[in-house]
Amino acid sequence: MTYAVERAFAGRRVLVTGGAGFVGGAVVGRLVEQGARVTVLDDLFTGRADTLPTSVQFVEGSVTDAQLVRDLVADASVVFHMAARNIIASTKNPRDDFETNIGGTLNVLLAARDSRPDRVVYTSSASVYGNPRSIPINEDDPLVLLSPYAVSKLGGENYCNAFYESYGLPVAVVRYSNVFGEGQRPDNPYCGVVSKFFAAAMAGDPLQIHGDGEQTRDYTYVDDAVAATLMAAIHPRAEGEVFNIGTGIETSVNALAAGIGAAVGRDVEIRHVDRRDIDNIRRRVVNIEKIRRMLRWSPQVTLERGLADTAAWLAREGERAGLGTPAGGAPG
């Protein structure tokens, strides 16, 4: 049986925590397109409310506010719990990371245990794998927690599993791997490497690579991540499961930098600088056979096409801001 995402959310009340952020905002946009009645809870630590569709009910607040979470979850038939402190903020402030990523997740699950939505989808991270023993990484491979962020995201996963087993709460977990694309704004100080590289390339500045650049990641285009996330919310086989979301393709940071140069149509200067505290994972590429087999999902956007689409979006954003296309930028 095929599960049609485009018909699954029409008229349904959906709560998205962290829905004013990069991936959360993309999920919200897709839900609105499909006729969902969406409420977004976001504390705007990194998110922007002005990027949300006007039909969305926006509530500025935190998942650490248990009563607010309870009130909002009670009105939703599907909950996408995407609110989190990211890896950079988590490393700087582990206590805030704990209160938001673990405490906030517990608040969502306690509220859902009482109100019984049809599904709770929790967005986790491939950071929980650390430095893997083998490549590609399977969902049941050993986990090596190398950052406070990885600890808190896994803590959220474990709570999801415990609530599924103890209370029969219908949950599904997706582990994202380096999501990038349209909507990831370079002016956000916590944005990912792809967005930072684009900002430098379009400004004609050197692309700064921490370390030798041979560290690898599995870069996932945002549209693919959104499609997988929505599928996890509707497919019966997703309940109680954890899924890798990636491409299964390993790409070095040096190769990424070259791809971004090609996307903006110019030669880019590479500058290697000292590695950071968070640069402690050498290789990462995830195995996506489980979600391909169980949910019939597979990525549709290659890295080359994703980078080209991102460059075009950034150029359009620059034109809207009255800046024109950045030097060397791709045409809109």
N, C-alpha and C positions, 0 to 999 in steps of 0.2 A: 504493500500500500504506500502511495506517495503522500507526503504531508505538505500541503501547499501553504507556505508561510504567508503569502499575500492575502489569504482569506481567513487566517487564523485569529487576527486581532481586531477585526472590524467591530466597532461598538463596545469593545471591552475596556474596562478600567485597568490601567497599567501604571504601576509606580516604578520610577527609575531613580534610585539614589545615585548621586554623582552624575546626574544627567546633563549638567552644564559643562562637563569636561569634554575632552577630545573624543574618546570612543563612546562615552555615554551620550554625548550630543548626537553622534552618528546613529546610535540605536534609537534615540528619540525621534530623529528625523524620519527614519524608516517606519517606525510605528505610526507616526502621524500620517504618512503617505498611505498607510494601510487602514486608516480609519479608526485607530485606537484613541481612547480618551486618556491622555497621558498627564500624569502629575510627576513633577521633578522635584526632588529634595536635594539641595546642594548648598554647602556653606561658602562657595565661591573662593575657596583657598587657591585653586587654579582655574576654576571654571568661569564662564562668562554667560550671564543670563541673557544678554542682548543677542546671542547667537541662536536662541531657541525660537521655534515657530510660535507665532502669536496665539495659536489655539491651545498651547500647553499651559496647564496650571503650574506656576512656579512657586515653590515654597523655599525661602532662604532659611536654612537651618542645618543642623548637624545630626548625623546618625547617632551621636553620643547622647542626644536628647531622647531618652527612652519614651516619654509620653508622646512627644511629637511623632516619633516613629510608629508607635502603637496606633495613633489616630489615622495616620496615612496608610499603613498596611491594611488596616481594617476595611478600607474602601477599595482595595485592589484585588482583582482576580489573578493577576500575574505581577510578580515583583522581580525586577532586575536589580540586584544589589551590586553596584559598581563603585560606590563611594569608597575612597581609600586615600591615604597619604602615599605618595609614590616613593621610589627607592631613594632618591636624593634627600627629600624631606625626612624620610624615615631614619636615614643614617644620621642626619643632623639632630633629630629629636626623637629618640626611641620611645620615650614615654608617651608623646603625642601619637606616635605610630601605634602603640599598644592600645591606647584608649579609642582611637578611631577605627583601626583595622580589625582589632579583635573585639573590643567592647562594642563598637558600632554594629559589627556583624551579629554578635549575641543579641543585641536589641532587636535587630530585624528578625532573627529567627524566633525569639520569644514571642514577638508580636504575631508572626506567621503561625506559630504553633496554636495560638488562640483563635485567630481569624480564619485559618485554613484556606489560603489562596490555592488556585489550581496548580501553581508551580512557582518556586523561588529559584532563580538562576544566580549563582554566585560567580563573579569573575575573579579568577586567581591569575597566577603568573608562572611562567616557566622558570622564574628565578628560584623556585623551590628545588630545582634539580642541582643547583650549584655546578661544580665541575663533574660531569658525568663519567662513569666508568666506561661506557660504550656509547657509540653514535650510530644511528639516531636514538633519541631518548624515548622510551616507552613510559606510559602512565604509571606502571607498577615498578619502575626502576627505583633503586635506592635514592633517597633524597638527602642532599647535603646543603645545610642552611648556612649561607655565608654572609648574610646581612640581616639586620632587624626587620627589614621589609619581607624577606623570605620567611622569617619566623612567623610574622603576623599573618601573612597570606595563607600559610599552611595552617596556622591556628584557626583561621576562618573556615578553611576546608574541613578541618577535623570537627569543628562544631556542626557544620552542615551534615557530615556523615553521622554524627552522634544524634542529631535531631531526626534524621531519616530513620535510623535504626531504633531509637527510643520512642519516638512519637509518631512515626509514619509520615513525617512531613515530606511532601514531594519536592525534592531539591535536585538540582543538577549543577555541576561545577565545570567551568571551562578555564583552561590555562592558556593565556595569551602568550605569544612569542613575538616581541618587538613589533608592535603594531605601528604603522605609519600611514600617512596619506592626507588627503584633503581634510581640513579642519584642525590640523595640528599646527598651531601658530608659533612661529619662531620667537615672538616677543614674550612667550611664556618662559620664565626662567627654568621651569622644570620639564621643558619639552625634550623629546628624544633626540638621538644623534642625527637622524635623517633631517629633521627640521633645522637643527643647528647647522648642518652642512649646507643645506639649501640657502640659509640666510647668508652664510659666508660666501658661497659661490656666486650668488646673485649680486652681492656687494663688491665682488672682485677681491675679497680677502682670502688669505690662506685657510685651508681646511685643517684644523688642528686635530690630529689623531693621537690619542693617549696610548703610549707604548709603540710597539713595532707595526701595529695595524693588521697583524696576521690573526688576531683573535676573530672568532666567527660567531655569527648569529643567524637566526632564521627570521627574515623580515617578512611580515604579513601585512598585506594591504587592508586598509580599514574596512572596505566594503565586504571583503571575505570574512573578516572577524565578526562583523555585524550579522551576516547571513548565518554563520555558525551559532552565534549567541541566540538568535531568534529561533533557530531550529531546536536548540536545547530547551527552549521554553514550551514547545508544543509536542515534541515527539515522545510517545510513551516509553520508548526504550532508553531515553535520556535520564529518566528518574533514578536517582541514587548513584549516578555514574560521574566519572571525571574524564574530561576529554582534552587532549592537546589541540590547540588551534595554531596552525602554522602552515608551512608549505612543504616541509620535508627537504628543503634545499639549503645547504650551508653556504654562507657568503661571508668573506672576510671584510673587515672594515676598509681595507685598502681597495678592494673591489667595489664596495659601496661608494666610496669617494669618487672612483673613476666613473661609475654609473651616474652619479649626480652631475659630474662635469659634462657627460654626454647629454643628460636631460636638459641642462641649461645652455648647451651649445657653445661651450668654451673650454679651453684648457684651464685646469685649476691647479693652484699650487698646494702641495701637501707639506704640512709642517708637523713633525713628530715631537710630542712633548711628553713630560713625565706622566706615568699612569696615576690614576686616582685610587682612593681607598675602595671605591665601589667597583673598580676594574679588576675583579678577582675571579672572573670566569673566562677560561681560555677558549673553549669551544661549546657551541650549542646549536643543535638542529633537532627538531622533534619529529617523532614518528606519528603520522596522522592516520594510520590505517584503522585505528579503532573507530574514529568518528566517520571515516569513509565507509566502513563496513556497517556500522550500526545505524547511523543517521542519514547515510547517503549524501554526505556533504564532502565537497572537495574545493580547494581554492581555484578561483577563476582568473586571477590577475597575476601576471608575471611581475617580477621585480622591475624589469625594464619598463613595462607599461605603467606600473604603479608610480615609478619615479617620474615618468613623462607626464602623467595626469597630475601629480602633485606640483610639478613645475608650472604647468599651465594654470592651476588654481592659484598658486602664489602670484603669478603674473597678473591674473585678473584682480586679485585682492589689492595689489599695488596700484593698479589703474583706478580702482574704485576709491582708493584713498587719495587720489590726485597726485600720485607719485610717478605715474607712468610705469612702463615695464622696466624693472631693474636692469642695470647694465649686464648684458650677456644673458638676460632672462629669456625664457621661452615665450613665444607668442601665445596669446590667450586662445 
